[in-house]
């Protein structure tokens, strides 16, 4: 009997973990189906990490949210994607359900995501054209201001233009310093490993900054 118990226990644990994962995935897909009806092409999706990290230590998000990533909604026929630049795939189109699942904390039922909608009219034709041009580019882990690679908020900044052709989001001097004005040890070590100086003050952008722009209306409720 003990032998049977020892054999079965790992199997039951596997079933439990699998069931929890399936339930979690089904809930995410249910949420995605609801959100698809609420979203419009060009809506910004800001992901935040309540725990904070090296990015949120040197940037500031809307109402203090520790925002460390941003993508934007792209509707193609009956499918909703999130255009984003991520380390694993570079510039890519991610199905909405996958984006929400990836940005849901392990012990949470809702994604750590808030929606931003532009208060100004942007050129959707140019948005799609520029996105198609950037799709497939590698991720820019060094946050450099060129088009050979792309980081998340850079993709947003370069894709969105007003109807008169001007950029919706201006670049700002990049910040790698803390509240006291000192470049943090993390970023000093990070760039030292790559044989580069910290690009403090170079033109760029960050997701927290975009969330605080006056042209963006943030929706904080669980229902986007």
ZALO-580168 format. One record per atom (N, C-alpha, C, O, CB): z, x, y; residue in one letter. Coordinates in steps of 0.02 Angstrom, whole numbers, padded with zeros to 5 digits, always signed. Each point is the difference from the previous one (the first is absolute). Glycine has a CB too. Layout:
BEGIN
ZXYA ...
***
This chain:
BEGIN
+00000+00042-00060X +00000-00042+00060X +00000+00043+00063X -00036-00014+00048X +00097-00076-00111X -00020+00144+00062X +00003+00045+00057X -00067+00033+00011X -00021+00012+00057X +00142+00007-00078X -00156-00002-00034X -00065+00032+00005X -00050-00046+00034X -00037+00021+00044X +00061+00046-00147X -00023-00131+00082X -00045-00049+00031X +00016-00007+00074X -00046-00004+00041X +00037-00058-00150X +00073+00061+00126X +00021-00006+00070X -00027+00058+00041X -00025-00010+00056X +00129-00052-00092X -00098+00123+00008X -00023+00059+00037X -00075-00001+00010X -00025+00021+00052X +00120+00044-00099X -00131-00091-00002X -00073-00003+00004X -00021-00053+00051X -00047+00011+00039X +00037+00027-00158X +00044-00095+00118X -00020-00056+00042X +00019+00008+00073X -00035-00025+00044X +00045-00047-00143X +00047+00106+00112X +00024+00004+00069X -00051+00029+00048X -00012-00030+00053X +00126+00043-00100X -00146+00044+00032X -00051+00026+00047X -00057-00050+00011X -00026-00005+00056X +00055+00121-00093X -00047-00152-00016X -00054-00049+00006X +00020-00056+00048X -00040-00022+00042X +00001+00049-00158X +00102-00051+00109X +00023-00054+00044X +00005+00024+00072X -00016-00037+00047X +00079-00012-00142X -00043+00112+00105X +00003+00028+00068X -00069+00002+00030X -00010-00016+00059X +00111+00084-00089X -00150-00046-00011X -00070+00002+00023X -00023-00070+00021X -00031-00008+00052X +00008+00106-00127X +00038-00148+00032X -00021-00069+00016X +00032-00024+00065X -00033-00034+00040X +00020+00011-00162X +00077+00040+00132X +00034-00021+00061X -00032+00031+00061X -00013-00035+00050X +00119+00023-00114X -00119+00077+00062X -00031+00034+00056X -00070-00026+00013X -00020-00010+00057X +00088+00112-00082X -00105-00114-00029X -00068-00026+00007X +00001-00069+00032X -00041-00016+00043X +00004+00083-00143X +00084-00109+00077X +00005-00068+00026X +00018+00001+00074X -00029-00038+00039X +00063-00004-00151X +00013+00085+00132X +00019+00005+00070X -00059+00023+00043X -00011-00026+00054X +00129+00052-00088X -00156+00022+00007X -00058+00024+00037X -00053-00054+00007X -00032-00006+00053X +00054+00120-00095X -00031-00154-00011X -00049-00054+00002X +00020-00054+00050X -00041-00024+00039X +00011+00047-00158X +00095-00041+00117X +00025-00050+00047X -00008+00024+00072X -00021-00038+00044X +00103-00003-00130X -00066+00104+00096X -00005+00029+00068X -00073-00001+00023X -00014-00017+00057X +00114+00090-00079X -00146-00055-00023X -00071+00001+00017X -00025-00070+00015X -00038-00011+00048X +00022+00113-00120X +00036-00150+00031X -00021-00070+00011X +00025-00026+00067X -00036-00036+00034X +00037+00017-00158X +00060+00038+00142X +00028-00022+00065X -00040+00031+00057X -00014-00034+00050X +00129+00022-00102X -00133+00075+00045X -00039+00034+00052X -00068-00034+00007X -00024-00010+00056X +00083+00118-00079X -00091-00124-00033X -00065-00032+00003X +00005-00070+00030X -00044-00022+00036X +00008+00087-00137X +00092-00101+00086X +00010-00065+00030X +00007+00006+00076X -00029-00039+00038X +00085-00001-00144X -00017+00090+00128X +00008+00011+00072X -00067+00018+00031X -00017-00025+00054X +00135+00064-00072X -00156+00004-00016X -00065+00021+00028X -00046-00059+00008X -00036-00006+00050X +00049+00118-00104X -00012-00158+00005X -00042-00059+00005X +00018-00043+00060X -00044-00029+00033X +00031+00030-00156X +00078-00004+00138X +00022-00038+00059X -00021+00036+00064X -00026-00031+00047X +00123-00016-00112X -00085+00112+00067X -00014+00038+00061X -00074+00003+00016X -00020+00004+00058X +00122+00063-00081X -00144-00068-00029X -00072+00003+00012X -00023-00054+00047X -00047+00009+00039X +00032+00040-00152X +00047-00107+00110X -00019-00056+00042X +00025+00009+00072X -00025-00032+00046X +00026-00042-00146X +00048+00118+00109X +00029+00011+00066X -00034+00057+00038X +00000+00001+00062X +00108-00044-00106X -00137+00089+00008X -00026+00061+00031X -00070-00009+00027X -00039-00042-00023X +00110+00107-00054X -00086-00023+00127X -00067+00004+00028X -00023+00072-00002X +00041+00046+00001X -00020-00146+00074X -00086+00111-00078X -00026+00068+00004X +00024+00032+00065X -00006-00030+00054X -00096-00001-00123X +00130+00090+00064X +00026+00035+00058X +00075-00005+00008X +00029+00035+00041X -00135-00057+00012X +00139-00021-00093X +00073-00002+00002X +00027+00067-00024X -00024+00028-00049X +00025-00153+00029X +00049+00151+00054X +00031+00063-00019X +00059-00013-00045X +00040-00045+00013X -00077+00098+00095X +00043-00015-00162X +00057-00006-00045X +00040+00065+00003X -00024+00053-00022X -00040-00133-00054X +00124+00075+00103X +00044+00058+00008X +00051+00001-00057X +00037-00049-00010X -00052+00046+00136X +00017+00058-00162X +00049+00008-00054X +00059+00041+00027X -00010+00049+00037X -00080-00056-00126X +00150-00013+00070X +00059+00037+00024X +00045+00018-00059X +00000-00034-00051X -00007-00025+00162X +00045+00112-00101X +00047+00023-00051X +00070-00005+00029X +00018+00041+00043X -00105+00038-00095X +00127-00127+00030X +00067-00008+00028X +00043+00063-00006X +00047+00009+00039X -00054-00129-00068X -00009+00163-00019X +00040+00060-00010X -00018+00055+00050X +00040+00045+00013X -00032-00074-00133X -00069+00025+00148X -00023+00052+00046X -00028+00060-00037X +00013+00008-00060X +00071-00047+00143X -00122+00080-00049X -00029+00060-00030X -00020+00049+00055X +00017-00010+00059X -00058-00057-00158X +00004+00119+00081X -00018+00052+00049X -00043-00027+00057X +00004+00024+00056X +00003+00060-00147X -00048-00135+00075X -00044-00029+00052X +00041-00042+00048X -00007+00006+00061X -00089-00007-00141X +00139-00042+00053X +00038-00045+00044X +00054+00037+00039X +00026-00026+00050X -00048-00066-00130X +00039+00153+00058X +00050+00040+00036X -00027+00025+00067X +00039+00017+00045X +00011+00017-00154X -00117-00033+00116X -00029+00028+00062X -00045-00051+00036X -00033+00018+00048X +00037+00095-00101X -00004-00175+00029X -00040-00052+00033X +00044-00062+00009X +00055-00005-00029X -00163+00050-00022X +00084-00092+00090X +00038-00060+00014X -00042-00062-00011X -00055-00006+00027X +00123+00069+00057X -00043-00109-00126X -00036-00062-00015X +00025-00059+00039X +00051+00004+00034X -00073+00041-00146X -00013-00100+00107X +00017-00062+00035X +00072-00021-00017X +00018-00007-00058X -00139-00028+00056X +00161+00025+00054X +00070-00023-00007X +00039+00045-00048X +00045-00024-00035X -00082-00093+00058X +00021+00181-00024X +00037+00047-00042X -00019+00001-00073X +00031+00036-00039X +00059-00052+00117X -00141-00023-00098X -00022+00002-00070X -00025+00070-00018X -00035+00032+00040X +00005-00154-00034X +00048+00145-00065X -00021+00067-00022X -00070-00005-00031X -00008+00004-00061X +00130+00030+00040X -00171-00042+00064X -00069-00010-00021X -00033+00067-00015X +00000+00046+00042X -00007-00151+00027X -00021+00112-00129X -00030+00063-00019X -00072-00006-00026X -00029+00049-00022X +00143-00010-00005X -00142-00100+00030X -00069-00008-00024X -00030-00062+00033X +00035-00047+00018X -00006+00102-00128X -00096-00054+00117X -00035-00058+00028X -00069-00004-00031X -00032+00051-00013X +00097-00042+00121X -00088-00069-00119X -00069-00014-00021X -00022-00063+00035X +00039-00029+00038X -00023+00085-00151X -00077-00076+00102X -00022-00063+00032X -00040-00042-00049X -00033+00025-00046X +00030+00032+00157X +00007-00122-00101X -00030-00049-00044X -00076-00002+00009X -00025+00001+00056X +00130-00069-00053X -00140+00066-00059X -00073-00009+00001X -00017-00055-00051X +00014+00008-00060X -00035+00114+00094X -00007-00176-00011X -00021-00054-00045X -00073+00010-00018X -00043+00008+00044X +00128-00087+00007X -00099+00078-00116X -00068+00005-00025X -00013-00059-00047X +00024-00001-00056X -00024+00128+00067X -00037-00176+00014X -00012-00062-00036X +00067-00033-00016X +00037-00018+00046X -00145+00063-00096X +00126-00051-00014X +00062-00034-00018X +00056+00049-00017X +00052-00021-00026X -00121-00074-00016X +00058+00159+00056X +00050+00050-00019X +00029+00033+00063X -00035+00013+00048X -00026+00008-00156X +00127-00010+00105X +00035+00032+00056X +00021+00070-00020X +00033+00010-00050X +00007-00122+00092X -00061+00160-00002X +00017+00070-00011X +00042+00026+00059X +00002-00030+00053X -00107+00048-00121X +00137+00039+00056X +00032+00037+00054X -00034+00067+00005X +00000+00039-00048X +00112-00098+00030X -00142+00073+00076X -00030+00066+00012X +00056+00048+00018X +00039-00013+00046X -00149-00038-00007X +00115+00106-00075X +00054+00047+00013X -00020+00070-00021X -00046+00010-00039X +00130-00101+00022X -00049+00139+00045X -00008+00070-00020X +00064+00021-00035X +00054+00000+00030X -00134+00026+00067X +00075-00009-00162X +00059+00017-00039X -00012+00066-00037X -00057+00019-00013X +00086-00141-00001X +00025+00156-00002X -00006+00068-00028X -00036+00001-00067X -00035+00048-00015X +00140-00019+00074X -00097-00082-00100X -00030+00000-00067X -00074-00014-00001X -00035+00021-00047X +00145-00057+00006X -00137+00001+00092X -00070-00021-00001X -00038+00015+00064X -00061-00009+00002X +00096-00079-00080X -00001+00110+00130X -00034+00008+00064X -00012-00067+00032X +00041-00046-00007X -00096+00151-00034X +00000-00112+00077X -00016-00063+00032X -00029-00048-00052X -00050+00015-00032X +00028+00043+00143X +00054-00115-00119X -00018-00045-00055X +00013-00072+00019X +00035-00015+00049X -00010+00105-00131X -00053-00136+00043X +00015-00071+00005X +00045-00019-00058X -00020+00005-00058X -00091-00029+00117X +00171+00001-00044X +00049-00017-00051X +00007-00076-00003X +00011-00032+00051X +00050+00141-00032X -00066-00139-00079X +00013-00072-00005X +00068-00017+00029X +00048+00037-00009X -00121-00044-00094X +00078-00050+00136X +00062-00018+00034X +00060+00000-00046X +00053+00025+00018X -00121-00093+00060X +00060+00040-00139X +00056-00003-00047X +00026+00070-00016X +00060+00011-00006X -00106-00117-00042X +00000+00154+00040X +00020+00069-00015X +00037+00031+00059X +00049+00036-00009X -00147-00025-00069X +00074-00025+00138X +00032+00027+00060X +00071-00026+00006X +00047+00038+00014X -00159-00030+00044X +00121-00073-00068X +00067-00030+00005X +00046+00027-00055X +00058+00013+00013X -00109-00116+00038X +00025+00110-00112X +00041+00025-00055X +00022+00072+00013X +00058+00017-00013X -00119-00093-00066X +00015+00116+00104X +00016+00071+00014X +00053+00006+00054X +00039+00048+00000X -00155-00016-00034X +00118-00080+00080X +00047+00004+00056X +00058-00049-00008X +00029-00023+00049X -00124+00057+00023X +00113-00048-00135X +00060-00040-00015X +00052+00046-00031X -00013+00032-00050X -00057-00137+00034X +00129+00107+00046X +00054+00042-00026X +00020-00024-00069X -00008-00059-00017X +00049+00082+00134X -00015+00023-00158X +00015-00015-00070X +00048-00059-00008X -00007-00039-00047X -00012+00159+00022X +00067-00126+00070X +00051-00053-00007X -00012-00059+00047X +00045-00039+00012X +00035+00127-00046X -00141-00094+00060X -00015-00054+00046X -00052-00048-00030X -00038+00019-00044X +00064+00058+00141X -00027-00139-00072X -00048-00049-00023X -00058-00008+00049X -00051-00029-00017X +00143-00030-00042X -00083+00086+00119X -00052-00006+00051X -00023+00069+00022X +00040+00047-00001X +00008-00156+00040X -00111+00116-00021X -00025+00065+00022X +00031+00021+00066X +00015-00042+00043X -00122+00020-00103X +00117+00087+00068X +00026+00027+00064X -00059+00009+00047X -00019+00056+00018X +00116+00003-00076X -00126-00115+00078X -00061+00000+00041X +00007-00053+00055X +00024-00055-00013X -00094+00094-00086X +00048-00021+00159X -00005-00050+00054X -00072-00001+00025X -00036+00050-00003X +00158-00032+00037X -00142-00076-00010X -00069-00008+00023X -00003+00008+00076X +00044-00024+00036X -00069-00052-00133X -00028+00109+00120X -00014+00003+00071X -00069-00029+00013X -00048+00015-00036X +00121+00087+00049X -00078-00145+00037X -00065-00029+00017X -00017+00018+00073X +00043-00004+00044X -00026-00092-00126X -00078+00117+00093X -00020+00022+00067X -00001-00059+00048X -00021-00055-00016X -00047+00147-00034X +00093-00078+00110X -00002-00050+00054X -00066+00002+00037X -00014-00043+00042X +00139+00052-00031X -00166+00042-00025X -00064+00008+00035X -00057-00009-00050X +00010+00005-00060X +00043+00074+00144X -00112-00093-00059X -00058-00010-00043X -00031+00068-00015X -00017+00038+00045X -00004-00153+00004X +00013+00130-00113X -00031+00063-00021X -00068-00014-00030X -00017-00057-00017X +00131+00108-00004X -00153+00002+00015X -00068-00006-00026X +00002+00007-00077X +00004+00056-00026X -00053-00009+00134X +00045-00103-00143X +00005+00001-00073X -00060+00035-00032X +00007+00033-00052X +00059-00138+00057X -00125+00099+00025X -00059+00033-00027X +00009+00076+00000X -00015+00033-00049X -00057-00128+00089X +00097+00121+00016X +00012+00072+00005X +00056+00021-00048X -00003+00053-00031X -00035-00054+00151X +00089-00041-00126X +00055+00014-00045X -00025+00011-00071X +00018+00049-00032X +00058-00118+00104X -00118+00024-00096X -00026+00005-00068X -00047+00059-00008X +00000+00034-00051X +00011-00158+00039X -00051+00137+00063X -00047+00055-00002X +00036+00067-00003X -00017+00044-00040X -00066-00112+00104X +00134+00076-00023X +00038+00062+00001X +00039+00009-00065X +00004+00056-00027X +00005-00062+00151X +00020-00048-00149X +00036+00004-00063X -00046+00023-00056X +00018+00045-00039X +00060-00135+00077X -00137+00062-00042X -00048+00020-00052X -00018+00074+00007X -00012+00034-00050X -00033-00151+00047X +00043+00141+00064X -00016+00071+00012X +00057+00045-00026X -00013+00054-00026X -00055-00086+00127X +00130+00009-00093X +00057+00041-00019X +00021-00008-00073X +00034+00044-00027X +00004-00053+00144X -00059-00044-00150X +00019-00011-00070X -00017+00061-00043X -00056+00027+00005X +00039-00150+00010X +00064+00145-00055X -00011+00057-00044X +00023+00066+00028X +00004+00049-00037X -00099-00111-00007X +00111+00065+00109X +00026+00062+00028X +00067+00016-00031X +00038-00045-00018X -00099+00024+00126X +00077+00085-00116X +00066+00018-00028X +00056-00015+00049X -00011-00010+00060X -00044+00099-00128X +00115-00090+00042X +00059-00012+00042X +00017+00063+00038X -00002+00056-00026X +00046-00141-00055X -00026+00077+00144X +00017+00056+00043X +00076+00010+00001X +00035-00029+00041X -00137+00008+00031X +00127+00061-00118X +00072+00011-00005X +00027+00045+00055X +00060+00005+00009X -00070-00020-00131X -00036+00048+00159X +00022+00044+00055X -00004-00034+00068X +00020+00029+00050X -00058+00068-00118X +00011-00158+00070X -00003-00039+00061X -00038+00035+00056X +00023+00005+00057X +00085-00057-00088X -00167+00076+00014X -00041+00036+00049X -00049-00048+00034X -00025-00047-00032X +00036+00152-00036X -00025-00094+00132X -00043-00046+00039X -00075+00013-00009X -00034+00018+00048X +00126-00027+00034X -00117+00000-00143X -00072+00006-00011X -00020-00052-00052X +00043-00036-00026X -00043+00160+00055X -00064-00128-00044X -00024-00053-00044X -00014+00024-00072X -00030-00037-00039X -00019-00017+00139X +00070+00115-00117X -00014+00024-00068X +00047-00031-00051X -00015-00002-00060X -00026+00109+00110X +00098-00130-00027X +00049-00035-00042X +00036-00049+00045X -00004+00004+00062X +00018+00095-00142X +00022-00146+00050X +00029-00054+00041X +00070-00019-00024X +00012-00006-00060X -00128-00037+00081X +00162+00034+00026X +00066-00027-00018X +00004-00073+00022X -00044-00024+00037X +00097+00139-00027X -00002-00150-00030X +00000-00074+00004X -00010-00027+00070X -00045-00041+00011X +00119+00042-00109X -00033+00020+00145X -00006-00028+00068X -00061+00026+00036X -00025-00032+00047X +00149+00022-00043X -00149+00068-00025X -00062+00026+00029X -00059-00045-00018X -00043-00013+00042X +00088+00130-00049X -00045-00142-00055X -00053-00047-00021X +00000-00061+00044X -00053-00023+00022X +00062+00064-00140X +00050-00069+00132X +00006-00059+00043X -00024+00017+00070X -00039-00037+00030X +00135-00006-00099X -00072+00098+00096X -00016+00019+00069X -00075+00009+00010X -00027-00017+00053X +00139+00072-00044X -00146-00028-00059X -00071+00014+00008X -00046-00058-00018X -00059+00000+00018X +00086+00118-00042X -00001-00168-00011X -00041-00057-00019X +00000-00056+00051X -00049-00037+00006X +00071+00067-00124X +00032-00038+00154X +00006-00057+00045X -00024+00015+00070X +00024+00046+00033X +00073-00084-00101X -00146-00001+00090X -00025+00006+00069X -00003-00070+00031X -00009-00050-00035X -00057+00155+00007X +00072-00107+00094X -00007-00063+00036X -00073-00020+00003X -00044+00038-00018X +00147-00012+00086X -00116-00086-00044X -00069-00024+00005X -00041+00040+00050X -00061+00000-00002X +00101-00114-00029X -00005+00150+00077X -00037+00042+00048X -00009+00072-00025X -00026+00042+00036X +00071-00113+00055X -00024+00084-00154X -00010+00065-00030X +00057+00049+00008X -00001+00053-00030X -00116-00072+00051X +00168+00001+00018X +00057+00045+00009X +00048-00007-00059X +00004-00052-00032X -00016+00043+00158X +00048+00063-00139X +00048+00000-00055X +00058-00048+00014X +00025-00003+00056X -00055+00122-00082X +00049-00157-00024X +00058-00045+00006X +00064+00041+00007X +00043-00016+00041X -00102-00073-00108X +00064+00142+00027X +00060+00041-00002X -00015+00070+00026X -00042+00035-00029X +00086-00101-00068X -00011+00088+00150X -00010+00068+00025X +00036+00049-00046X +00047-00019-00035X -00058-00023+00154X -00010+00104-00118X +00038+00051-00035X +00061+00018+00042X +00001-00011+00061X -00106+00057-00118X +00154-00017+00025X +00060+00023+00035X +00015+00071-00023X -00025+00021-00053X +00071-00140+00063X -00005+00157+00026X +00021+00066-00024X +00042-00009-00064X +00048-00039+00000X -00049+00086+00118X -00018-00012-00170X +00037-00008-00063X +00070+00028+00005X +00013+00049+00035X -00121-00041-00097X +00154-00041+00027X +00071+00018+00003X +00025+00020-00069X -00006-00038-00048X +00022-00041+00145X +00013+00138-00100X +00033+00022-00062X +00072+00020+00015X +00032+00036-00038X -00143+00004-00008X +00137-00064+00103X +00068+00017+00021X +00047-00059-00007X -00021-00058-00001X -00026+00143+00079X +00111-00069-00082X +00051-00052-00006X +00020-00026+00069X -00031+00017+00050X +00072+00036-00157X +00011-00094+00108X +00022-00030+00063X +00024+00051+00051X +00000-00013+00060X +00031-00088-00124X -00012+00160+00040X +00022+00053+00046X -00057+00045+00024X +00011+00047+00038X +00099-00049-00097X -00170-00014+00036X -00058+00039+00022X -00015+00062-00041X -00041+00041+00020X +00066-00082+00091X +00008+00048-00168X -00010+00059-00043X -00045-00018-00059X +00011-00051-00033X +00102+00096+00067X -00162-00003-00047X -00042-00010-00059X +00045+00005-00062X +00038+00048-00007X -00142-00002+00066X +00099-00095-00103X +00046-00002-00057X -00016+00055-00051X -00057+00021-00006X +00070-00144+00023X +00038+00147-00053X -00010+00052-00051X -00053-00020-00052X -00038+00042-00023X +00156-00007+00040X -00120-00100-00034X -00049-00022-00050X -00071+00017+00022X -00038+00030-00039X +00115-00122+00005X -00095+00075+00096X -00068+00011+00022X -00015+00073+00013X -00057+00022-00009X +00058-00135+00059X +00049+00152-00030X -00009+00072+00006X -00018+00030-00068X -00047+00039-00006X +00128-00035+00103X -00043-00023-00148X -00012+00027-00067X -00066-00026-00028X -00036+00037-00033X +00160-00030+00014X -00139-00071+00032X -00062-00030-00025X -00061+00038+00024X -00044+00019-00039X +00100-00130+00035X -00060+00123+00069X -00059+00034+00027X +00000+00074-00015X -00053+00031-00006X +00049-00116+00096X +00063+00114-00097X +00004+00071-00019X -00030+00011-00069X -00033+00050-00012X +00136-00037+00082X -00092-00061-00116X -00028+00006-00067X -00076+00000+00001X -00032+00028-00044X +00133-00086-00001X -00130+00027+00096X -00072-00003+00006X -00028+00053+00048X -00059+00001+00016X +00065-00123-00040X +00039+00166+00047X -00022+00054+00044X -00022-00024+00069X -00043+00030+00031X +00010+00032-00131X +00062-00117+00123X -00020-00028+00064X +00061-00012+00045X +00056-00006-00024X -00155-00048-00031X +00085+00049+00120X +00052-00018+00047X +00007-00076+00002X -00049-00036-00013X +00027+00140+00082X +00080-00128-00053X +00010-00072+00008X -00042-00025+00058X +00006+00026+00056X +00112-00019-00103X -00161-00057+00036X -00045-00024+00054X +00035-00045+00051X -00027-00052+00019X -00067+00060-00101X +00152+00012+00103X +00039-00038+00049X -00041-00008+00064X -00024+00050+00028X +00132-00008-00078X -00114-00103+00073X -00034-00012+00064X -00075-00008-00005X -00032-00018+00050X +00122+00080+00001X -00120-00049-00109X -00072-00009-00007X -00016-00075-00001X +00042-00040-00019X -00052+00150-00045X -00052-00128+00084X -00016-00072+00001X +00000-00030-00070X -00027+00029-00047X -00042-00009+00150X +00099-00077-00109X +00004-00033-00065X +00030-00069+00007X -00005-00032+00052X +00015+00143-00108X +00020-00133+00002X +00030-00067-00001X +00049-00003-00058X +00001+00045-00042X -00104-00098+00095X +00142+00000-00056X +00044-00011-00057X +00011-00075-00008X -00006-00037+00049X +00063+00150-00033X -00040-00136-00076X +00006-00072-00011X +00054-00033+00041X -00008-00057+00022X -00033+00077-00136X +00097+00015+00126X +00052-00029+00041X -00023-00014+00070X +00014-00052+00029X +00069+00112-00098X -00120-00012+00097X -00027-00008+00068X -00046-00060+00004X +00004-00039+00047X +00004+00162-00030X -00052-00132-00067X -00046-00057+00000X +00038-00066-00001X -00021-00048+00032X -00065+00118-00091X +00141-00072+00023X +00039-00062-00005X +00031-00019+00067X +00018-00058+00011X +00005+00083-00131X -00015+00024+00165X +00032-00013+00064X -00049-00011+00057X +00020-00013+00057X +00074+00082-00096X -00159-00065+00024X -00050-00011+00052X +00002-00072+00025X +00009-00046-00040X -00082+00136-00011X +00064-00099+00116X +00004-00068+00029X -00055-00046-00025X +00007-00061+00002X +00045+00112+00099X -00107-00021-00124X -00056-00042-00023X +00012-00027-00071X -00042-00038-00026X -00035+00105+00098X +00132-00048-00103X +00016-00022-00068X +00058-00049+00001X +00053+00014+00028X -00094+00096-00074X +00031-00168+00015X +00054-00048-00008X +00027+00005-00071X -00037-00012-00048X -00015-00066+00134X +00115+00096-00092X +00031+00010-00066X +00033-00065-00024X +00035-00033+00038X -00016+00155-00011X -00032-00138-00089X +00032-00057-00033X +00051+00028-00049X -00018+00033-00048X -00085-00108+00061X +00168+00062+00000X +00052+00030-00039X +00024-00041-00060X +00034+00026-00043X +00000+00030+00146X -00052-00120-00106X +00025-00043-00053X -00030+00020-00067X -00051+00033-00003X +00066-00126+00085X +00018+00071-00136X -00025+00013-00068X -00068-00031-00010X -00042+00028-00036X +00160-00023-00006X -00130-00063+00073X -00065-00032-00006X -00044+00026+00056X +00014-00013+00059X +00036-00091-00112X -00101+00140+00035X -00041+00034+00050X -00036-00050+00045X -00036+00021+00045X +00022+00073-00124X 
***
